[in-house]
């Protein structure tokens, strides 16, 4: 039986932008989702991608006529169907500076490859997945795909699979043919890695970075504290252009070359903004902990705070953001402005989105809708709302800002609470719902979309900046970043 959950993540693959986020751990991708934004259709989404997915928990149990599909039938009494909406999750979730691509993760899969299920069980799981999409998909025309024809194409391939990996890959490939940059299917091991990353209790072997694919490179989005990557001097904005002397052919699929066993060494060729190319040798180690926001005061203008939110996927990201904002307010120094950096943020959970929005606005900020109905998105005032209400805010977005990151920026902009600087965001704001099956595999299905109070649908449009700076910020250091400099101008004039 399958349990639905809702999560909103923007394309896990198209980022690079969706998250996906590349942790670069060894083994399979932590999210293991197909990647339109960060996701690679046939492969798992990376932790980065995952972080990009906004998630929410619906209250209606899933029903399903299929024998094991929860979305279309009443779940067993001992289980609760929880759909999760995530636009950043497509083939995984979260931060990436390139549009349409999700970040990648170096996840370490230490569990053995599962035994191939009996044919009857494979058929049951396949039919459950196919039926769940058929009954819950946002688009009546299946986004232009012939869903029945895809059933007839992939059922023989899935039932003829000779390995467990091949079986799950066939279903993943089928779901990826929807081409919406949101919907995706994960094997049991990929689903577990996704859960570990989301909980902030990840435990992987790798170098310890979150990255997103760019043109022939991986850009470092986040470096895990205490990781081998941090000790080797890797920082946000660094671009990895080669592994062990071999350049990337496709940064969306090649990151696996950074993976490897604990204690082994990998040589990365790196370019930092304004600096010459260099090689760094890193001994892979165990990576623990979670993805965190980063807060500081700008060196060129200490009265302005600078908050980087790498994803909305990590369970406690909202609480961490609130803690960082409180530290800024309590440090005894004037806070005359705040820059919130959502560039490369692939989205995440709706609960995280609500928490962060609540620190700046309250009340209705738009509506979520599906084929049958729409419901208002109402925000409750956060604990820091009154203290922040007189602090002007600028939000930075780029093509890698997806899913709930776009809803965050767009809702704040529509309420007149912030100015937005950068380039139009990805326009990938569909909400996806999660369905867990008896074999512990997982399906994310695009079921909702979002529109602003004036009716503007961000899907396919994105957030349009108040000030457009069409320069690649990843080519600049923080102090020379053209988007940050434009934000400073808005905040100080």
C-alpha positions, 0 to 999 in steps of 0.5 A: 500500500502506498502513503501519499505525502505532499511536498513542493520542490522545483524540479529537481533537475532543471536547476542548475539551478531544482536544490537538487544540491550536491553533497557528493557522497559515495553511492547512490544519490540521496534523493534518487529522483529523476532529474529535470531540474536537478534530477536526472530522469533516470537517476536519483535526485541529489540531496541538493535537489531534495532540499529544493522541494517544498513539502506540505502535509495534506490532511486527506487520506489517499485512496486508490482502487489499485490493490496496493496504491494508497492514493486511490484507496483507503489506507490501512487503519494503521497507516496515514496517507500524507501527501507532500507537496514539493516543487523542488523535488523532481528528481531531486531537490535543491539549490542550483545556480543554473536553471532547470537543474537540481543539485547533486549529492554524494550519497553513500549507499552502504546497504546491499542491492536489494533482491529482485522482487518476484514478478507478481510483486513487480507488476503490482508496484508498477501498476500502483505507480502508473495508476497513482499518476493517472488518478492524481496528476495535475495535467489532464493531458499528462503534460502531452504524454500518452500515459496509456502508451507509456504503460504498455511500453514500460510494463514489459521492460519492468517485468523482464528486469533481471536486477532490482536496480533495473526494475526501479530504473524502468519505472523511474524512466516512465515517470520521467517521461512526463517531463514536468521537472517535478514528478519522479520515482525513487527506489527504496534505497533512494527514498531512505537517503532522501529521508536521512537528508531531510531530517538533517541526520545525514551520514554519508561518505564523501567530500561533503559539499552541496553542488549544482550543475552548470555548463561543464562544471559543478558549482559548490552551493554549500560546504558541510562544516567540519567536512573534508571539503571545508578542510581543503578550502572549498567554498560556496561559488567554487566551480569543480571542472574536473575529477582526477584530471578528467573534465565533466562531460555532463555535470548532471550525471558525472558527479558520481566520479567524486564518490568513493570509499572512505579513506580514498583520495580524489583530486578536484580541479577547482576555479574560484572567482577571480583566481587561477585554476588549482588542483585540490586533493581530498581524502573522503570521509564520513559526512554528518549533520545537515544543511544550514543557512548562513548569516553574516554582516556585509564587510562593505556595509556592516549595517546590512545583514546577509542571509543565505538559505540554501534550501527549504527541504531540511526539516529545521531550516525554518527554525535555523533561519529564525535563530540566525535572524534573532542573532542579527537583531540581538547583536547590539549593532544597527540592522538597517537592511537585510539581503536574503539569498535564494539563488540556487534554492530548489525549494522544499517543504511547505512547513518550512516555507510557512515558517520563513514567510511568517517572519516577514508577512502574515495573512493570505499570500496566494492560493494553491489549486488543482484540477478540482479546487483551490485553497488559500495559503494563509501565513501565521505571524512569526515570533520575529515579525514585529521586530523585523517589520521596519527592516527593509529586505531585498531577496536575490533570485536566479534561474536556480531558484525554484519551487517553494523558493519562488513562492517565498520570493513571489509572495513577499514581493506581491505583499510589498514586503521586499524588493527582488534582485537578480534574473527571473526564477525558474518558473517551476512551482508545481507542488508534488505529493509523495506516495510510499509503497509497500516495498518502501519505494516512493513516487512524487506526483505533481498535483498542485500549482500556486498563484499570487493574490492577483491571480498570477501563476508562477508556473512557467513564468517565475518571479520577475525581479524589480531590478534585473541584473543579467550577470552570472553572479557565480563568476564574482566573489561576494564583495564584487557580486553584482546582485549584492551590490544592486541590493545594497544600493536599494537598501541604502538609497 
